[in-house]
Amino acid sequence: MFNSSFSLSLPSYHSEQETEMSPTRDSHKTTLSFSLIDGIGELQTCLSEFKAMNISLTRIESRPCQDKKCDYEFFVDFDAKDKNQVSRIIEGLKKHTKDVAIIGSDVNAVGSVPWFPRKMTDLDTFAEKVLEMGEELSSDHPGAKDPVYRARRNEITCLAKTHRTGKPLPRINYTEQENTTWGKVYRSLTAMYPTYACREHVNSFPLLVQHCGYSDKNIPQLEDISQFLKNITGFTIRPVMGLLSSRDFLNAFAFRVFHSTQYIRHHSKPFYTPEPDVCHELLGHVPLLADPDFADFAQELGLASLGATDDDISKLATIFWFTVEFGLCRQNGEIKAFGAGLLSSFGELEYSFSSKPQLLPFDPAKTAVQTYPITEFQPIYFVAESFKDAQEKVRDFASRMNRPFSVRYNAMTETIEILDNKDKILRFAKSIRDDIKTLTNALDNLS
């Protein structure tokens, strides 16, 4: 049992324990890890280093140590003033334990990587971190001068702002006007899908009609869709106020979480929107998230983004743009669309199949540095051979990124495991070996 003068008591049984504390106003979020042998006063001694520097912890989490040299592994979050403070606290902790590491930091500390979420509840910190739109509209937005529309947007985004992990997703009582706008978009796009959409999108759509209430009469509810996706591919949906940063949006993919808006475009222009809305999310993205291979590919992008440098995040975001948003693929000798930006845009979907744009084979190294416009149709599209092929190429690309560790997602605990030492890697290898035994037995049974 560890005891602490900070009124924190962490049990010594073999389960993860987490305690939340009040955050400071500093914006430089930092996560450190350190390991200890179970003993009276050991944790208190380490935490006294934070107290001596007047550092308030926002969270402390314990896990049974996978390294036989220690009993417990601790993760602590705090808001650092600067990189010097991070360096000083590391030196202080090293007086009591040699195994100290920076898991992530928003300050440019030596040996640090950008902070990233390690468990599902960490995604709650993204709730108010939107870049634009949401409850605020730009002057050229079709609904910018409509006070009723603006008030409605504010009402819906407030629900997204207060949502937290584990809670039911807010259900929106959509108005007749909103459902009418949805219906116009729904009918126009679904008429094009048999010709242009990839088979995975076409195959998933009837399931959404059957299980999630997709129709041209009413806008489906995110809660129903999220429950359906979780049962099919393990993906879930979170409501979001507006556009997230590329880092935050991609980080969530590592947990198989998709951030979706719940508001709809202005009724005056049902076939135009300057931002993602519920039509784009539910008609473009969701059908593909119901496909296992695409879900694996999307998560691969998310895992690659964890702790990535700003430069690598920019490259991954560009790959995302040319695949998840505007990707084409080859199926049975034909080109088909799988990007949500295409599958939610009547004009660009048709344009992408014309002779005007240039089509190039998907190669992450080349795709990642390709420039693109955001206010006009794309002059270049990349064509993937398959989602599995794209996943393997992204994984290979990520292996050459500037990140000092590898990560994996543990679906059982909904946490990110950092593979940064021999014991963790051996444990991972054992789980793979067990899976191979199961596979071998299954093949034997078939024969």
Phi, psi and chi 1 to 4 in degrees:
 res  aa     phi    psi   chi1   chi2   chi3   chi4
   1 MET       -  129.7  176.8   75.4   69.5      -
   2 PHE   -94.9  136.2  -70.7   95.4      -      -
   3 ASN  -117.9  150.2  -62.4  -47.2      -      -
   4 SER  -144.8  143.2  169.6      -      -      -
   5 SER   -75.5   -2.4   59.5      -      -      -
   6 PHE   -90.5   17.5  -70.6   82.6      -      -
   7 SER    58.2   35.0  -60.6      -      -      -
   8 LEU  -116.7  124.8  174.3   66.2      -      -
   9 SER  -124.6  122.0  178.9      -      -      -
  10 LEU  -111.6  120.7  -61.7  175.7      -      -
  11 PRO   -65.9  156.5   22.8  -31.4      -      -
  12 SER   -99.9   10.7   58.1      -      -      -
  13 TYR   -78.0  164.8   51.0   78.2      -      -
  14 HIS   -85.0   73.5  -75.2 -158.1      -      -
  15 SER  -152.1  158.9   66.5      -      -      -
  16 GLU   -75.1  136.1 -175.1  177.9  -64.7      -
  17 GLN  -128.0  133.3  177.8   75.9   13.5      -
  18 GLU  -133.9  138.3  175.8 -172.5  -51.2      -
  19 THR  -126.3  127.9  -62.5      -      -      -
  20 GLU   -93.1  141.3  -63.4  -75.6   -7.6      -
  21 MET  -128.3  170.0  -58.4  178.7 -176.6      -
  22 SER   -72.3  129.3  -60.0      -      -      -
  23 PRO   -76.9  155.3   27.7  -33.2      -      -
  24 THR   -88.6  179.3   67.9      -      -      -
  25 ARG   -89.4   -7.3  -66.8 -176.1  178.3 -178.8
  26 ASP   -66.9  147.4 -154.9  -57.1      -      -
  27 SER  -101.0   -2.9   60.0      -      -      -
  28 HIS   -90.9   83.6  -58.8  -58.3      -      -
  29 LYS   -70.6  132.7 -167.1  168.4 -174.5  177.5
  30 THR  -135.5  140.9  -59.6      -      -      -
  31 THR  -124.3  126.3  -61.1      -      -      -
  32 LEU  -116.8  153.3  -60.0 -179.2      -      -
  33 SER  -126.0  147.2   72.7      -      -      -
  34 PHE  -152.9  155.6   57.7   89.7      -      -
  35 SER  -117.1  147.7  -57.8      -      -      -
  36 LEU  -139.7  153.2  -67.7  174.7      -      -
  37 ILE   -89.0  135.4  -63.0  175.1      -      -
  38 ASP   -57.7  126.2 -164.9   -3.6      -      -
  39 GLY  -172.2  152.6      -      -      -      -
  40 ILE   -64.7  125.2  -63.1  175.6      -      -
  41 GLY    85.3   -4.2      -      -      -      -
  42 GLU   -64.2  -49.4  -67.8  -67.5  -31.2      -
  43 LEU   -66.6  -40.4  176.8   60.1      -      -
  44 GLN   -58.3  -39.1  178.1 -179.0   -7.4      -
  45 THR   -63.9  -42.6  -58.9      -      -      -
  46 CYS   -66.8  -43.9  -72.7      -      -      -
  47 LEU   -68.0  -24.0  -65.3 -177.5      -      -
  48 SER   -64.0  -25.5   66.3      -      -      -
  49 GLU   -64.9  -38.4  -64.5  -67.5  -23.5      -
  50 PHE   -68.0  -41.3  -68.1   92.3      -      -
  51 LYS   -64.0  -38.4 -174.2  175.6 -178.4  179.1
  52 ALA   -64.2  -28.6      -      -      -      -
  53 MET   -97.7    8.7  -65.2  179.4   60.0      -
  54 ASN    58.4   40.8 -162.2   29.0      -      -
  55 ILE   -99.7  125.7  -65.5  175.5      -      -
  56 SER   -93.9  123.7  -62.9      -      -      -
  57 LEU   -77.8  137.7  -58.8 -178.0      -      -
  58 THR   -93.6  -18.5   57.1      -      -      -
  59 ARG  -165.8  145.5 -175.9  175.1   68.3 -179.5
  60 ILE  -134.6  135.5 -179.2  168.8      -      -
  61 GLU  -134.7  135.8  174.9 -174.3  -36.1      -
  62 SER  -117.4  146.4   68.5      -      -      -
  63 ARG  -140.8  144.9  -60.3  179.0 -172.8  175.4
  64 PRO   -56.7  134.4  -24.8   35.1      -      -
  65 CYS   -75.2  134.5 -164.1      -      -      -
  66 GLN   -83.9  -10.4  -62.5  175.9   -2.9      -
  67 ASP   -92.8  125.6 -170.3  -26.5      -      -
  68 LYS   -65.1  -12.1  -63.5  179.3 -179.4  178.9
  69 LYS   -79.0   -8.4  -62.0  177.4 -177.5  178.5
  70 CYS  -143.8  170.8   63.5      -      -      -
  71 ASP  -102.6  -38.3  -66.7  -44.7      -      -
  72 TYR  -135.9  145.9  -70.2   95.6      -      -
  73 GLU  -113.5  129.2 -173.1  174.1   21.0      -
  74 PHE  -114.2  142.2  -69.8   88.8      -      -
  75 PHE  -121.5  128.0  -63.6   85.2      -      -
  76 VAL  -124.8  136.3  -67.4      -      -      -
  77 ASP  -108.9  139.1  -69.4   -7.7      -      -
  78 PHE  -155.2  164.4   62.4   95.8      -      -
  79 ASP  -100.1  108.0  -66.4  -49.7      -      -
  80 ALA   -84.2  146.5      -      -      -      -
  81 LYS   -73.8  -42.7  -66.4 -179.8  179.7  178.7
  82 ASP  -163.2  178.5   50.2   42.1      -      -
  83 LYS   -68.5  -26.9   64.1 -179.4 -179.9 -179.6
  84 ASN   -65.2  -38.3  -69.6  -30.5      -      -
  85 GLN   -65.8  -39.7 -172.8  179.5   55.5      -
  86 VAL   -62.0  -44.6  175.4      -      -      -
  87 SER   -62.9  -39.8  -61.5      -      -      -
  88 ARG   -67.6  -40.5  -67.5 -158.6  -50.8  -85.2
  89 ILE   -70.0  -32.3 -168.0   62.4      -      -
  90 ILE   -65.0  -44.9  -70.8  174.8      -      -
  91 GLU   -62.4  -37.5  -69.7  -56.3  -47.2      -
  92 GLY   -65.3  -42.2      -      -      -      -
  93 LEU   -67.6  -32.7  -70.5  172.5      -      -
  94 LYS   -66.6  -14.2  -76.2 -177.1  176.3  179.0
  95 LYS   -71.7  -19.8  -67.9 -174.7  -64.8 -175.7
  96 HIS  -115.8  -21.8  -46.8  -68.0      -      -
  97 THR  -153.0  136.7  172.5      -      -      -
  98 LYS   -81.0  -22.9  -65.4 -179.3 -179.9  179.4
  99 ASP   -90.9   78.7 -166.8   10.1      -      -
 100 VAL  -120.4  133.4 -177.0      -      -      -
 101 ALA  -143.7  147.8      -      -      -      -
 102 ILE   -88.5  113.5  -58.0  175.2      -      -
 103 ILE   -79.6  -38.2  -59.1  -58.6      -      -
 104 GLY  -169.9  146.9      -      -      -      -
 105 SER  -154.0  140.6 -179.8      -      -      -
 106 ASP   -83.1   -8.3  -73.4  -16.5      -      -
 107 VAL   -99.4  157.4  -62.4      -      -      -
 108 ASN   -84.6   62.6 -171.4   23.9      -      -
 109 ALA   -80.8  153.4      -      -      -      -
 110 VAL   -63.4  128.7  176.6      -      -      -
 111 GLY    80.4    6.4      -      -      -      -
 112 SER   -92.2  157.8   71.5      -      -      -
 113 VAL  -123.0  158.8  -62.1      -      -      -
 114 PRO   -56.2  141.9  -26.2   35.5      -      -
 115 TRP   -57.0  144.5  180.0   90.0      -      -
 116 PHE  -144.9  153.6   60.1   88.8      -      -
 117 PRO   -66.8  141.0   25.1  -34.4      -      -
 118 ARG  -114.3  -13.2  -71.6  177.9  -71.1  106.5
 119 LYS  -145.6  162.9   60.7 -172.7  -50.2  176.3
 120 MET   -55.0  -40.5 -169.0   74.6   78.2      -
 121 THR   -65.9  -19.0   52.1      -      -      -
 122 ASP   -63.3  -23.6  -73.7  -15.0      -      -
 123 LEU   -67.3  -16.7  -57.8 -176.1      -      -
 124 ASP   -61.5  -25.5  -69.6  -17.9      -      -
 125 THR   -70.1  -13.5   63.4      -      -      -
 126 PHE   -83.0   -9.2  -61.2  168.3      -      -
 127 ALA   -52.6  -40.0      -      -      -      -
 128 GLU  -109.8    9.7  -61.6 -176.4   45.8      -
 129 LYS   -94.6   50.1  -65.9  171.5   61.1  179.5
 130 VAL   -87.1  148.2  -67.0      -      -      -
 131 LEU   -84.4  -38.4  -60.3  178.0      -      -
 132 GLU  -163.4  176.5   56.1 -177.6  -86.1      -
 133 MET    61.8 -128.8  -62.6  -59.7 -179.2      -
 134 GLY    62.0 -124.9      -      -      -      -
 135 GLU   -79.2  -16.3   60.8 -174.5   18.6      -
 136 GLU  -103.1  141.0  -63.0  -63.2  -30.5      -
 137 LEU  -120.1  141.6  -58.0 -179.1      -      -
 138 SER   -72.0  160.4   59.8      -      -      -
 139 SER   -63.2  -24.9   59.0      -      -      -
 140 ASP   -94.1    6.3   59.9  -13.3      -      -
 141 HIS   -72.3  136.7 -168.3  -74.6      -      -
 142 PRO   -55.7  -26.1  -27.8   35.8      -      -
 143 GLY  -101.7    9.9      -      -      -      -
 144 ALA   -60.9  -34.0      -      -      -      -
 145 LYS  -102.8   13.0  -63.1 -179.2 -180.0  179.8
 146 ASP  -104.4  102.1 -176.4  -18.5      -      -
 147 PRO   -62.7  -32.9   21.7  -32.3      -      -
 148 VAL   -66.6  -44.1  175.5      -      -      -
 149 TYR   -64.5  -42.0 -179.9   77.9      -      -
 150 ARG   -63.9  -41.3  -67.9  176.2   66.5   94.0
 151 ALA   -64.9  -39.0      -      -      -      -
 152 ARG   -65.0  -42.4  177.1   63.3  166.3  163.4
 153 ARG   -59.8  -43.9  -73.9  -84.3  -67.7 -118.5
 154 ASN   -61.8  -41.6 -177.4   62.2      -      -
 155 GLU   -60.0  -44.3  175.3 -171.8  -13.9      -
 156 ILE   -72.3  -41.0  -66.8  174.6      -      -
 157 THR   -69.0  -28.1   54.9      -      -      -
 158 CYS   -63.9  -34.6  -78.1      -      -      -
 159 LEU   -66.8  -39.8  -66.1  173.8      -      -
 160 ALA   -66.7  -36.6      -      -      -      -
 161 LYS   -62.8  -35.4 -176.9 -172.2  -61.3 -173.8
 162 THR   -94.7   -3.8   56.7      -      -      -
 163 HIS   -69.3  142.0  175.7   73.8      -      -
 164 ARG  -132.5  154.7  -67.1  -63.5  179.3  -93.5
 165 THR   -53.3  135.7  -62.2      -      -      -
 166 GLY    91.8  -14.3      -      -      -      -
 167 LYS   -90.0  151.3  -59.1  -63.8 -177.6 -178.0
 168 PRO   -60.8  143.6  -21.4   32.8      -      -
 169 LEU   -69.8  142.3  -84.2   63.9      -      -
 170 PRO   -62.7  134.7   19.7  -30.5      -      -
 171 ARG   -94.2  130.1  -70.0 -175.2  177.6  -87.4
 172 ILE  -100.8  128.6  -51.3  -61.3      -      -
 173 ASN   -87.0   86.5 -175.3   19.9      -      -
 174 TYR   -66.9  144.2  -71.3  105.5      -      -
 175 THR   -79.3  166.8   65.7      -      -      -
 176 GLU   -59.9  -39.5 -179.2  179.2   -6.1      -
 177 GLN   -65.4  -41.3 -174.3  176.2   72.2      -
 178 GLU   -65.5  -43.1  -71.3  168.7  -25.0      -
 179 ASN   -65.5  -33.9  -76.7  -39.0      -      -
 180 THR   -66.3  -42.9  -62.5      -      -      -
 181 THR   -61.4  -46.1  -58.7      -      -      -
 182 TRP   -56.0  -45.6  162.0  -92.0      -      -
 183 GLY   -60.0  -40.8      -      -      -      -
 184 LYS   -62.4  -44.7  -68.0  177.7 -179.4  178.6
 185 VAL   -67.3  -45.3  177.8      -      -      -
 186 TYR   -56.9  -49.5 -175.9   96.7      -      -
 187 ARG   -66.0  -40.0  -72.7 -172.7  -66.0  -86.6
 188 SER   -67.5  -42.2  -63.8      -      -      -
 189 LEU   -75.5  -43.3  -75.3  173.3      -      -
 190 THR   -63.2  -24.2   52.7      -      -      -
 191 ALA   -70.9  -22.8      -      -      -      -
 192 MET   -92.8  -21.9  -59.0  178.2   72.1      -
 193 TYR   -59.3  -41.7  -68.6  156.3      -      -
 194 PRO   -58.1  -28.2  -27.0   36.9      -      -
 195 THR   -87.8  -40.0  -57.7      -      -      -
 196 TYR  -108.6  -29.4  -62.1  105.1      -      -
 197 ALA   -78.0  150.5      -      -      -      -
 198 CYS   -67.5  162.6   64.6      -      -      -
 199 ARG   -63.7  -33.2   74.1  168.7   71.6   93.7
 200 GLU   -64.3  -40.0  -68.7   80.5    2.1      -
 201 HIS   -67.2  -45.5 -171.6  -78.5      -      -
 202 VAL   -63.1  -40.3  171.8      -      -      -
 203 ASN   -71.5  -32.4  -68.2  -18.2      -      -
 204 SER   -76.4  -29.0  -65.9      -      -      -
 205 PHE   -59.9  -45.5 -145.1   87.9      -      -
 206 PRO   -59.9  -31.2  -23.3   34.5      -      -
 207 LEU   -67.6  -35.5  -61.6  176.5      -      -
 208 LEU   -69.8  -34.8  -64.3  169.4      -      -
 209 VAL   -64.5  -43.6  172.1      -      -      -
 210 GLN   -72.8  -41.7 -180.0 -179.1   -5.0      -
 211 HIS  -105.4  -18.4  -61.5  -74.3      -      -
 212 CYS  -121.1    4.2  -56.4      -      -      -
 213 GLY    76.0   24.6      -      -      -      -
 214 TYR   -65.2  128.0  -89.8   49.8      -      -
 215 SER  -166.7  174.6   77.5      -      -      -
 216 ASP   -87.1    4.4   62.6  -12.4      -      -
 217 LYS   -94.5  -36.4  -59.2  -63.5 -171.3  -64.0
 218 ASN  -141.1  147.6  -60.2  -74.6      -      -
 219 ILE   -75.2  125.4  -58.3  174.3      -      -
 220 PRO   -63.4  158.1  -18.8   31.9      -      -
 221 GLN   -94.9  138.0  -64.1  -67.9  -26.0      -
 222 LEU   -60.5  -35.6  -68.1 -168.0      -      -
 223 GLU   -60.4  -44.6  174.1   67.2   18.3      -
 224 ASP   -65.0  -41.2  -61.1  -26.7      -      -
 225 ILE   -67.3  -42.7  -61.8  168.2      -      -
 226 SER   -62.3  -42.9 -173.8      -      -      -
 227 GLN   -63.8  -39.3  -70.4  -64.8  -27.9      -
 228 PHE   -65.0  -48.1  170.3   73.7      -      -
 229 LEU   -61.8  -40.0  -69.8  177.2      -      -
 230 LYS   -59.8  -38.3 -173.7  173.0 -179.6   62.4
 231 ASN   -74.2  -23.9  -68.7  -27.1      -      -
 232 ILE   -93.3  -50.6  -62.4  -63.1      -      -
 233 THR  -129.5   -2.2   62.0      -      -      -
 234 GLY    86.1   -3.5      -      -      -      -
 235 PHE   -76.0  146.8 -107.1   89.9      -      -
 236 THR  -130.4  167.5   57.1      -      -      -
 237 ILE  -117.4  143.6  -64.0 -179.2      -      -
 238 ARG  -122.3  139.1  -76.8 -172.1   66.2  115.4
 239 PRO   -73.1  148.6   28.5  -34.8      -      -
 240 VAL  -138.6  148.7   67.8      -      -      -
 241 MET   -71.6  -33.4  -66.4  171.0   59.3      -
 242 GLY  -175.4 -148.3      -      -      -      -
 243 LEU   -75.3  127.7  -67.9  175.2      -      -
 244 LEU   -89.8  165.2  -69.4  172.9      -      -
 245 SER   -66.5  158.2   70.0      -      -      -
 246 SER   -58.2  -39.9  -63.7      -      -      -
 247 ARG   -62.4  -49.8 -178.0 -179.5  -64.1  -81.2
 248 ASP   -65.1  -43.5  -69.8  -11.5      -      -
 249 PHE   -63.1  -44.8 -172.4   81.9      -      -
 250 LEU   -70.5  -39.2  -70.5  173.4      -      -
 251 ASN   -54.6  -39.1  -80.6 -176.2      -      -
 252 ALA   -64.7  -32.2      -      -      -      -
 253 PHE   -60.4  -28.5  -92.2   36.1      -      -
 254 ALA   -60.6  -29.2      -      -      -      -
 255 PHE   -94.8    8.5  -64.5   81.6      -      -
 256 ARG    58.0   45.9  -65.0 -162.3  173.1 -137.7
 257 VAL  -119.0  130.4  170.6      -      -      -
 258 PHE  -114.5  123.7  174.2   68.6      -      -
 259 HIS   -84.3  123.7  -78.4   85.5      -      -
 260 SER  -127.2  138.9  172.2      -      -      -
 261 THR   -74.1  162.5   54.6      -      -      -
 262 GLN  -122.0   -7.2  -71.5 -176.0  -76.3      -
 263 TYR   -88.4  162.3   47.5   77.1      -      -
 264 ILE  -118.4  158.0 -165.9  166.0      -      -
 265 ARG   -57.9  164.5   59.8 -164.1   64.9 -175.4
 266 HIS   -70.4  139.6 -165.0  -99.5      -      -
 267 HIS   -64.6  -19.8   60.7   87.2      -      -
 268 SER   -70.4  -24.1   65.7      -      -      -
 269 LYS  -135.3   75.1  -67.4 -173.4  176.1 -178.8
 270 PRO   -65.5  -19.4   23.8  -34.4      -      -
 271 PHE  -104.0   19.7  -58.7  128.6      -      -
 272 TYR  -144.7  138.3  167.4   76.3      -      -
 273 THR  -150.1  134.9  178.0      -      -      -
 274 PRO   -85.6    5.3   31.5  -35.2      -      -
 275 GLU  -155.0  163.2   27.7  133.4   36.4      -
 276 PRO   -63.3  135.8  -22.6   34.0      -      -
 277 ASP  -134.6 -174.3   72.7  -26.2      -      -
 278 VAL   -63.6  -27.9   72.8      -      -      -
 279 CYS   -66.3  -46.8  -64.7      -      -      -
 280 HIS   -61.6  -45.6  171.5   77.7      -      -
 281 GLU   -66.9  -50.8  -39.9  -77.7   32.8      -
 282 LEU   -81.4  -30.3  -56.5 -167.7      -      -
 283 LEU   -92.6  -32.6  -63.2  174.4      -      -
 284 GLY   -89.5  -54.0      -      -      -      -
 285 HIS   -84.6  -49.5  -77.3  -65.7      -      -
 286 VAL   -56.4  -45.4  165.4      -      -      -
 287 PRO   -56.3  -34.8  -27.6   37.4      -      -
 288 LEU   -75.4  -31.3  -91.1  -59.5      -      -
 289 LEU   -67.7  -13.4  -65.7  176.0      -      -
 290 ALA   -87.1   -0.3      -      -      -      -
 291 ASP  -100.6  124.7  176.8   73.3      -      -
 292 PRO   -57.2  -42.7  -26.9   36.5      -      -
 293 ASP   -67.0  -41.8  -73.7  -13.5      -      -
 294 PHE   -67.1  -39.0 -178.0   84.4      -      -
 295 ALA   -60.0  -40.8      -      -      -      -
 296 ASP   -63.2  -42.4  -70.3  -14.6      -      -
 297 PHE   -63.1  -45.3  166.7   68.2      -      -
 298 ALA   -62.6  -41.3      -      -      -      -
 299 GLN   -66.4  -33.9 -174.4  179.0   32.7      -
 300 GLU   -60.0  -41.2 -162.4   67.3   44.7      -
 301 LEU   -62.0  -40.9  -79.2  172.3      -      -
 302 GLY   -65.2  -45.2      -      -      -      -
 303 LEU   -62.4  -38.0  -69.7  169.1      -      -
 304 ALA   -64.8  -25.6      -      -      -      -
 305 SER   -81.6  -16.0   74.5      -      -      -
 306 LEU   -69.6  117.9  -61.4  176.8      -      -
 307 GLY    73.6   10.2      -      -      -      -
 308 ALA   -72.1  153.3      -      -      -      -
 309 THR   -69.0  165.1   64.2      -      -      -
 310 ASP   -60.0  -37.9  -70.7  -16.2      -      -
 311 ASP   -65.6  -42.1 -178.4   57.0      -      -
 312 ASP   -70.0  -34.4  -76.7  -25.1      -      -
 313 ILE   -62.0  -40.8  -75.1  -68.3      -      -
 314 SER   -60.6  -41.1  177.2      -      -      -
 315 LYS   -68.4  -42.3  -68.4  177.8  179.6  178.1
 316 LEU   -65.8  -37.1  -69.9  170.5      -      -
 317 ALA   -64.8  -35.8      -      -      -      -
 318 THR   -69.1  -40.0  -58.2      -      -      -
 319 ILE   -61.0  -43.0  -68.3  173.5      -      -
 320 PHE   -58.5  -43.4  175.8   90.2      -      -
 321 TRP   -59.4  -45.1  177.8  -90.1      -      -
 322 PHE   -85.6   -0.4  -78.4  113.1      -      -
 323 THR  -121.3  -75.5   54.0      -      -      -
 324 VAL   -61.0  -32.8 -179.7      -      -      -
 325 GLU   -94.4  -45.0  -72.4  -66.7  -11.0      -
 326 PHE  -132.5   34.9  -67.8   96.8      -      -
 327 GLY   -83.3  145.9      -      -      -      -
 328 LEU  -118.4  156.7  -62.5  173.5      -      -
 329 CYS  -141.2  163.6   60.6      -      -      -
 330 ARG  -105.6  124.4 -162.0  179.0  -54.1  -81.6
 331 GLN  -137.0  121.2  -65.3 -177.0  -22.7      -
 332 ASN    53.5   40.4  -63.2  -33.3      -      -
 333 GLY    78.8    3.0      -      -      -      -
 334 GLU  -117.0  154.8  -65.0 -176.8  -43.2      -
 335 ILE   -88.6  132.5  -60.6  -63.7      -      -
 336 LYS  -132.3  158.4  -64.3  -68.5 -177.9  178.4
 337 ALA   -98.1  138.1      -      -      -      -
 338 PHE  -129.5   -8.0   71.5   88.6      -      -
 339 GLY   -73.9  134.7      -      -      -      -
 340 ALA   -65.4  -30.8      -      -      -      -
 341 GLY   -64.6  -30.9      -      -      -      -
 342 LEU   -80.2  -44.9  -64.0  174.5      -      -
 343 LEU   -75.0   -2.0  -66.5  167.7      -      -
 344 SER  -119.6   11.7   60.9      -      -      -
 345 SER  -129.8  112.1  170.9      -      -      -
 346 PHE   -60.0  -48.3  -31.9   95.2      -      -
 347 GLY   -66.5  -47.7      -      -      -      -
 348 GLU   -74.9  -28.8 -173.5  154.4    8.9      -
 349 LEU   -60.7  -45.8 -178.0   55.7      -      -
 350 GLU   -68.9  -41.3 -167.7  171.6   37.7      -
 351 TYR   -61.5  -39.6  160.7   85.4      -      -
 352 SER   -63.9  -19.1   64.5      -      -      -
 353 PHE   -99.0    4.4  -77.2   78.2      -      -
 354 SER   -85.9 -176.1   70.4      -      -      -
 355 SER   -88.1    0.7   59.4      -      -      -
 356 LYS   -75.9  -47.8  -64.6  179.7 -179.3  179.4
 357 PRO   -79.6  161.5   29.2  -35.6      -      -
 358 GLN   -95.2  133.7 -178.9 -178.0    6.4      -
 359 LEU  -107.3  128.1  -55.0 -173.7      -      -
 360 LEU  -125.2  149.7  -60.9  174.9      -      -
 361 PRO   -67.2  141.8   23.0  -32.9      -      -
 362 PHE   -69.6  119.1  175.0   64.8      -      -
 363 ASP  -138.7  105.9  177.4   -8.7      -      -
 364 PRO   -50.5  -39.1  -28.4   36.7      -      -
 365 ALA   -62.6  -37.6      -      -      -      -
 366 LYS   -85.6  -39.2  -64.4  178.7  180.0  178.7
 367 THR   -61.5  -38.6  -55.3      -      -      -
 368 ALA   -62.4  -22.6      -      -      -      -
 369 VAL  -112.6    9.2  -65.0      -      -      -
 370 GLN   -78.7  126.9  177.4   62.5   52.6      -
 371 THR   -77.4  157.5   58.1      -      -      -
 372 TYR  -154.2  150.9   56.6   87.5      -      -
 373 PRO   -86.1  154.2   31.6  -34.9      -      -
 374 ILE  -115.5   -5.3   59.4  174.4      -      -
 375 THR  -116.9   10.2   57.6      -      -      -
 376 GLU  -148.8  170.3   59.0 -171.5   59.1      -
 377 PHE   -61.4  148.8  -67.4  166.5      -      -
 378 GLN   -73.1  133.0  -58.2  -59.5  -55.7      -
 379 PRO   -79.5  -18.6   27.6  -33.4      -      -
 380 ILE  -132.6  136.0  -65.6  175.0      -      -
 381 TYR  -126.5  148.1  -63.0   99.9      -      -
 382 PHE  -106.8  140.2  -72.5   88.9      -      -
 383 VAL  -110.9  119.2 -178.9      -      -      -
 384 ALA   -89.8  146.2      -      -      -      -
 385 GLU   -75.2  -35.4  -67.7  -57.5  -44.6      -
 386 SER  -168.2  166.2   69.7      -      -      -
 387 PHE   -68.2  -38.1  -63.4  143.4      -      -
 388 LYS   -65.7  -39.9  -83.5  -59.1  179.2 -174.7
 389 ASP   -63.9  -42.0  179.5   66.6      -      -
 390 ALA   -64.0  -40.0      -      -      -      -
 391 GLN   -60.8  -46.4  179.3 -171.7    1.4      -
 392 GLU   -63.5  -37.6  -70.7  -58.8  -39.8      -
 393 LYS   -68.5  -38.9  -73.1  178.9  177.3  177.8
 394 VAL   -67.2  -39.9  167.4      -      -      -
 395 ARG   -62.2  -42.8 -179.2  176.7  -65.0  166.7
 396 ASP   -64.7  -40.0 -178.6   63.8      -      -
 397 PHE   -62.3  -43.9  176.0   81.3      -      -
 398 ALA   -65.7  -30.7      -      -      -      -
 399 SER   -64.7  -19.8   69.1      -      -      -
 400 ARG  -100.8    5.3  -62.6 -168.2  -65.1  -87.1
 401 MET   -74.8  162.4  -74.3  168.3   40.1      -
 402 ASN   -85.5   74.0 -175.7   26.3      -      -
 403 ARG  -136.1  129.8 -173.3  174.1   63.3  177.8
 404 PRO   -81.2   13.4   30.3  -35.8      -      -
 405 PHE  -157.9  166.4   51.8   79.2      -      -
 406 SER  -110.3  160.0  -64.6      -      -      -
 407 VAL  -133.6  158.2  -63.1      -      -      -
 408 ARG  -142.1  154.5   69.1 -178.8  -70.1  -98.8
 409 TYR   -98.8  126.8  177.3   63.3      -      -
 410 ASN   -95.5  103.2 -173.1  -34.8      -      -
 411 ALA   -68.0  -24.7      -      -      -      -
 412 MET   -67.6  -41.4  -63.3  -66.8  -68.1      -
 413 THR  -103.3   -4.7   59.3      -      -      -
 414 GLU    54.7   45.1  -63.4 -175.5  -30.0      -
 415 THR  -130.0  160.4   58.6      -      -      -
 416 ILE   -95.0  126.1  -62.5  -63.4      -      -
 417 GLU  -101.0  128.7  -64.0  179.8   -7.5      -
 418 ILE   -95.2  117.1  -58.1  165.7      -      -
 419 LEU   -92.9   82.9  -55.3  175.8      -      -
 420 ASP  -123.0    9.6   58.4   -6.5      -      -
 421 ASN  -149.5  169.7   63.6   45.7      -      -
 422 LYS   -62.0  -42.0 -179.4  179.2  178.0 -179.3
 423 ASP   -66.0  -40.7  -70.5  -65.5      -      -
 424 LYS   -65.8  -39.1  -68.2  179.1 -179.3  178.4
 425 ILE   -67.6  -40.4  -66.0  171.8      -      -
 426 LEU   -64.9  -37.9  -72.1  175.7      -      -
 427 ARG   -64.5  -41.0 -174.6  179.2 -179.6   87.9
 428 PHE   -63.7  -41.9 -179.8   34.6      -      -
 429 ALA   -62.2  -38.3      -      -      -      -
 430 LYS   -63.2  -40.4 -177.5 -179.8 -178.9  -60.6
 431 SER   -65.5  -36.0   70.0      -      -      -
 432 ILE   -66.4  -41.5  -65.5  174.7      -      -
 433 ARG   -61.2  -41.4 -175.9 -175.8   64.5 -170.5
 434 ASP   -64.0  -38.9  -67.1  -19.1      -      -
 435 ASP   -65.5  -38.1  -73.2  -18.5      -      -
 436 ILE   -66.0  -37.1  -68.3  175.9      -      -
 437 LYS   -62.2  -43.2  -73.3 -177.5  178.8  178.9
 438 THR   -61.6  -42.9  -58.3      -      -      -
 439 LEU   -63.2  -42.9  174.3   61.9      -      -
 440 THR   -62.1  -42.4  -58.0      -      -      -
 441 ASN   -63.8  -39.9  -70.6  -24.0      -      -
 442 ALA   -64.4  -39.9      -      -      -      -
 443 LEU   -68.3  -37.2  -69.8  173.5      -      -
 444 ASP   -63.3  -39.3  -71.2  -18.6      -      -
 445 ASN   -65.4  -34.8  -69.4  -25.2      -      -
 446 LEU   -69.8  -33.0  -73.2  176.1      -      -
 447 SER   -84.9      -   60.5      -      -      -
